């Protein structure tokens, strides 16, 4: 009996247009999500749910203060002035560092790969960033971006270590 029902359902579903299937699936997912939130455990909402969903991807959460900081990081206009004089550092980095401008553009995005960006920032001392800040036509806060990226890279590392420990325990 079960096999007959399954075969009938598969024939019926095969004739339904893809958009209708998608709409039904989305509606069902919405209903399940709302019911889980209404009657389910309240323990894993908010930051806990974020960490559960994005922890395996090493995406650390951003606090309200950090979100405010990020808003001020996006002033780079990609003029390239900050890359002047960086040829030696770029060459010596063996591909880890491609210039200050790319770090400013990448580090100012909401969710960059902080670990990769931190590798690039490791090749540029804060004293150099301070000089380049003064030359920047839009006064991008380069040292603040570098500090933020380094802190988030450390968080990513802790998340990665935590994920590895959880996998080892399983």
Secondary structure as UniProt FT lines:
FT   HELIX           2..15
FT   HELIX           18..39
FT   TURN            43..44
FT   HELIX           47..54
FT   HELIX           55..57
FT   HELIX           64..72
FT   TURN            73..75
FT   HELIX           81..83
FT   TURN            84..85
FT   HELIX           87..92
FT   TURN            93..95
FT   HELIX           100..107
FT   TURN            110..111
FT   HELIX           114..121
FT   TURN            122..123
FT   HELIX           126..135
FT   TURN            137..138
FT   HELIX           142..169
//
